[in-house]
């Protein structure tokens, strides 16, 4: 028996077992629904056995699903039929709940990967989208309430249970309707930039799940579409993880930090948040203009500052990565080209500091060669709302 047949047989067994035991618990019912989704996704594979035999990604997803379904079937029977486990469940009822909750999380993880793999089969003959994933790494982490599946509900209801990608042009309309919130064009651009940084035109289920994580769906979406809290540090550097301790230091000073990992992402974010002033004739338009003018409305050393590296990994239009030695220079000129006068500190290393002489022509710009004290004074002044600090405003401070 091939792996697809084994998986399909397991789904039948689990559904039948749950039905026979007339289990009305919400968690068990959710497991049953999830298994039914797997069953629906497996059926089309029997019509095209050749695609199954040739696609290693699909076979790997099926094998992982087989192990997960076996565990679920075993655990369901254990807690229902084993006298010792039933006694244990009476004393510690949370043990069974936690084990089955973990099983359900893993099942949904494997199910999303299966959907990505089956879609790749469907599109392998046609011209696939440039960024179409062969599989989608997923971590579905519900809140403590096992019934809280808002992101999954949104996706299945508005996008569909047979795809891991949503078209960007429809995404904001769908999420606005689902959450019953109004998203302005600028709010949509902010959200799409976070979820589709490369501008592929698609939003993946995994990127949305990663964004929301264990937070409130509506609160997270709202936080990414509203103006950032002030004072604000916009940090443009591809070493997001390496900058973690410094970001934490800035946060301790009361500073909100937005990290942008590429020149293109930085330009897009700045463009969205520093739009040109538009004439307006209504209150709604006035609000939209204020939102678009966020950076310029707060263009002060006491409210907004920038940090940029000089050399970073960027990508060409064909998405081939390269080491961009002029990244800091490009970023500096782009910010100033938008009419933004806020401080810019180019934070780089000893070798690249030689490329930063351009800051000497600007009294609100400086460059820094790994001098932590200067960095700390720069963010401390921002956190305290000071304007007059100038120790950083020079070449190689």
C-alpha positions in Angstrom: 0.0 0.0 0.0 1.4 3.4 -1.0 1.8 6.2 1.6 -1.2 8.2 0.3 -3.5 5.2 0.8 -2.1 4.6 4.3 -2.8 8.2 5.2 -6.3 8.1 3.8 -7.0 4.9 5.7 -5.8 6.5 8.9 -8.1 9.5 8.4 -11.1 7.1 8.0 -10.1 5.2 11.2 -9.7 8.4 13.3 -13.0 9.9 12.1 -14.8 6.6 12.7 -13.3 6.3 16.2 -14.3 9.8 17.3 -17.9 9.2 15.9 -18.2 5.9 17.6 -17.3 7.3 21.0 -19.7 10.2 20.5 -17.1 12.7 21.8 -18.5 16.2 22.0 -15.4 17.9 23.4 -14.4 21.0 21.4 -10.8 19.9 21.1 -11.7 16.4 19.8 -14.2 17.9 17.4 -11.5 20.2 16.1 -9.2 17.2 15.6 -11.9 15.5 13.6 -12.4 18.6 11.4 -8.7 18.8 10.8 -8.5 15.1 9.9 -11.4 15.7 7.4 -9.4 18.5 5.8 -6.5 16.1 5.3 -8.8 13.5 3.9 -10.3 16.0 1.3 -6.8 17.0 0.2 -5.7 13.4 -0.2 -8.5 12.3 -2.5 -7.3 14.1 -5.7 -3.9 12.4 -5.5 -5.4 9.0 -6.4 -6.5 10.4 -9.8 -2.8 11.2 -10.7 -0.5 8.5 -9.2 2.3 9.6 -11.5 2.6 13.0 -9.9 2.7 11.3 -6.5 5.6 9.0 -7.4 7.7 11.8 -8.9 7.3 14.5 -6.3 9.6 14.0 -3.4 8.3 17.0 -1.5 4.8 15.6 -1.6 5.9 12.1 -0.4 7.9 13.7 2.4 4.7 15.6 3.5 2.7 12.4 3.4 5.2 10.4 5.4 5.2 13.1 8.1 1.4 13.1 8.1 1.3 9.3 8.4 3.4 9.5 11.6 1.3 12.3 13.1 -2.0 10.5 12.3 -0.7 7.3 13.9 0.2 9.3 17.0 -3.3 10.9 17.1 -5.0 7.5 16.7 -2.9 5.9 19.4 -3.4 8.8 21.9 -7.2 8.9 21.3 -7.5 5.2 22.0 -5.1 5.4 24.9 -7.1 8.0 26.8 -10.4 6.4 25.9 -9.6 2.7 26.4 -6.7 2.3 28.7 -7.8 1.9 32.4 -4.6 3.4 33.7 -4.8 6.4 31.4 -8.5 7.0 32.2 -7.6 6.9 35.9 -4.8 9.3 35.3 -7.1 11.6 33.3 -9.5 11.7 36.2 -6.7 12.9 38.6 -4.9 15.1 36.0 -7.4 16.0 33.2 -5.1 18.5 31.7 -2.6 15.8 30.6 -4.9 14.4 28.0 -5.9 17.8 26.8 -2.3 19.0 26.4 -1.2 15.9 24.5 -4.2 16.1 22.1 -3.7 19.8 21.7 0.0 19.2 20.7 -1.2 16.5 18.3 -3.7 18.9 16.7 -1.0 21.6 16.4 1.4 19.2 14.7 -1.4 17.9 12.4 -2.2 21.4 11.2 1.5 22.0 10.7 1.7 18.9 8.5 -1.6 19.7 6.7 -0.4 23.1 5.6 2.8 21.6 4.3 0.8 19.0 2.4 -1.3 21.8 0.7 1.9 23.5 -0.4 3.3 20.3 -1.8 0.0 19.3 -3.6 -0.2 22.8 -5.1 3.3 22.5 -6.5 2.2 19.3 -8.3 -0.8 21.1 -9.8 1.3 24.0 -11.1 4.5 22.1 -12.1 3.4 21.9 -15.7 2.1 25.4 -16.0 4.3 28.5 -15.5 4.6 28.8 -11.7 4.7 32.1 -9.8 8.3 33.2 -9.1 8.1 32.6 -5.4 5.8 29.6 -5.3 6.9 27.4 -2.4 7.3 23.6 -2.8 6.4 23.4 0.8 5.4 25.9 3.5 7.2 25.7 6.9 4.4 26.3 9.4 4.0 26.8 13.1 0.4 27.1 14.1 0.4 28.1 17.8 -3.1 28.8 19.2 -3.7 30.7 22.3 -4.4 28.9 25.6 -8.0 28.7 24.5 -7.8 25.7 22.1 -10.8 27.0 20.1 -9.0 30.2 19.1 -8.1 29.7 15.5 -8.9 33.1 14.2 -6.1 33.2 11.6 -6.9 29.7 10.3 -10.6 30.6 10.2 -9.9 33.7 8.3 -7.8 31.9 5.8 -10.2 29.0 5.2 -13.2 31.2 5.0 -11.8 34.1 2.9 -8.9 32.6 0.9 -9.7 28.9 0.8 -8.5 25.6 2.3 -6.8 24.5 -0.9 -4.2 27.2 -1.2 -1.3 28.6 0.9 -1.1 31.9 -1.1 -3.5 34.8 -1.2 -3.4 37.6 -3.8 -2.2 40.9 -2.3 -4.9 42.9 -4.1 -7.7 40.9 -2.4 -6.0 40.3 0.9 -6.7 43.7 2.6 -10.3 43.7 1.4 -10.8 40.2 2.9 -9.1 40.9 6.2 -10.9 44.2 6.6 -14.3 42.4 6.1 -13.4 39.5 8.4 -12.2 41.7 11.3 -14.8 44.4 10.7 -12.2 47.1 10.6 -11.5 49.9 8.1 -8.1 49.9 6.5 -7.1 53.0 4.6 -4.9 52.6 1.4 -1.8 53.5 3.5 -2.7 51.0 6.2 -3.0 48.3 3.5 0.4 49.3 2.1 2.0 49.0 5.6 0.5 45.6 6.1 1.4 44.3 2.7 5.0 45.5 3.1 5.3 43.5 6.3 3.7 40.3 4.8 5.1 40.6 1.2 8.4 42.4 1.6 9.6 41.4 -1.9 6.5 42.6 -3.6 5.6 39.2 -5.2 1.9 40.0 -5.2 1.2 37.1 -2.9 0.7 36.7 0.8 1.5 33.3 2.3 -0.4 31.6 5.1 2.9 31.1 6.9 3.9 34.8 6.9 0.5 35.7 8.4 0.7 33.0 11.0 4.3 34.1 11.9 3.1 37.7 12.2 0.2 37.0 14.5 1.9 34.2 16.5 0.0 33.9 19.8 -1.3 37.4 19.9 -4.7 38.7 19.2 -5.4 38.7 15.5 -7.2 42.0 15.4 -4.7 43.7 17.7 -1.7 42.6 15.7 -3.2 43.7 12.4 -4.2 47.1 13.9 -0.7 47.6 15.4 1.0 47.1 12.0 -1.5 49.4 10.1 -1.4 52.3 12.6 1.3 54.9 13.0 4.3 53.6 15.1 4.7 54.9 18.6 7.1 57.7 19.2 10.0 58.3 19.8 10.9 56.1 16.8 14.2 54.6 15.5 14.2 53.3 12.0 17.1 50.8 11.8 18.1 49.7 8.3 20.5 46.7 8.4 20.5 43.1 7.2 21.8 41.8 10.5 18.5 41.8 12.3 19.5 39.1 14.7 22.9 40.5 15.5 21.5 43.9 16.3 19.1 42.3 18.9 21.1 43.5 22.0 21.3 47.1 20.7 17.6 47.1 19.8 16.9 46.0 23.3 19.1 48.8 24.6 17.1 51.3 22.6 13.8 49.8 23.8 15.0 50.3 27.4 15.4 54.0 26.6 11.7 54.1 25.6 12.3 54.0 21.9 10.2 52.1 19.4 12.5 50.3 16.9 11.5 49.4 13.4 14.0 47.1 11.7 14.2 47.0 7.9 16.5 44.3 6.5 17.1 45.5 2.9 17.4 48.7 0.9 14.2 48.0 -1.1 12.2 47.4 2.1 13.6 50.6 3.6 12.7 52.6 0.5 9.2 51.1 0.4 8.5 51.8 4.1 9.8 55.3 3.9 7.8 56.0 0.7 4.6 54.7 2.4 5.1 56.8 5.5 6.3 60.0 3.9 3.8 60.6 1.1 3.6 64.0 -0.5 0.9 66.4 0.8 -2.4 66.0 -1.0 -5.2 68.5 -1.3 -8.3 67.4 0.6 -11.9 68.3 1.1 -13.3 65.9 3.7 -12.5 64.7 7.2 -11.7 61.2 6.0 -9.2 62.5 3.4 -7.6 64.8 6.1 -7.1 61.7 8.3 -5.5 59.9 5.4 -3.1 62.8 4.6 -2.0 62.9 8.3 -1.3 59.2 8.2 0.7 59.5 4.9 2.6 62.5 6.4 3.7 60.6 9.5 7.5 60.9 9.0 7.3 64.5 7.9 4.9 65.4 10.7 7.4 64.2 13.3 10.6 65.1 11.4 12.5 66.1 14.5 15.6 64.7 16.3 13.5 64.4 19.4 10.9 62.1 17.7 12.5 60.2 14.8 16.0 59.1 14.0 17.6 56.6 11.5 20.4 54.1 11.8 21.8 52.5 8.6 24.7 50.1 7.9 26.9 50.9 5.0 27.3 47.5 3.4 24.4 45.0 3.3 23.2 42.1 1.3 20.6 43.3 -1.2 19.0 41.6 -4.3 18.9 42.6 -7.9 15.6 42.8 -9.8 16.1 39.1 -10.7 16.4 38.4 -6.9 20.1 37.4 -7.1 21.7 38.4 -3.8 24.8 40.6 -3.9 26.9 42.6 -1.4 25.9 46.2 -1.8 28.8 48.4 -0.6 26.8 51.6 -1.4 23.7 50.6 0.6 24.3 53.2 3.2 25.0 55.9 0.6 21.8 55.0 -1.3 19.7 54.9 1.9 21.0 58.3 3.0 20.3 60.0 -0.3 16.9 58.4 -0.5 15.9 59.7 2.9 17.1 63.2 2.1 15.4 63.0 -1.3 12.1 62.5 0.5 12.6 65.8 2.2 13.2 64.2 5.6 15.7 66.0 7.8 15.8 63.7 10.7 19.2 62.5 12.0 20.9 59.6 10.2 23.7 57.6 11.8 25.6 55.2 9.5 26.8 52.4 11.9 29.4 50.3 10.2 32.8 48.6 10.7 36.4 49.8 10.5 36.8 48.7 6.9 33.6 50.3 5.5 33.9 53.5 7.5 36.0 54.9 4.7 33.0 54.8 2.4 31.0 57.2 4.6 32.7 60.6 4.0 29.4 61.8 2.4 28.0 62.5 5.9 30.5 65.4 6.4 28.3 67.6 4.1 25.3 67.2 6.4 25.1 68.5 10.0 22.3 66.0 10.8 24.3 63.0 9.7 27.2 61.0 11.1 29.1 57.7 10.8 30.2 55.4 13.5 32.9 52.7 13.6 31.5 50.2 16.3 31.7 52.9 19.0 29.0 51.6 21.4 29.1 54.7 23.7 28.2 57.0 20.8 25.4 54.7 19.8 24.0 54.6 23.3 24.1 58.4 23.6 22.3 58.7 20.2 19.4 56.5 21.3 19.3 57.8 24.8 18.9 61.4 23.5 16.0 60.2 21.2 14.4 58.4 24.2 14.7 61.5 26.3 13.3 63.8 23.5 16.5 65.8 23.2 17.5 67.7 20.1 20.8 69.3 20.8 23.1 66.3 21.1 25.8 66.4 18.3 28.6 64.0 19.4 27.5 61.6 16.7 27.1 64.1 13.9 30.5 63.7 12.2 32.5 61.3 10.1 33.8 58.4 12.2 32.4 59.7 15.5 
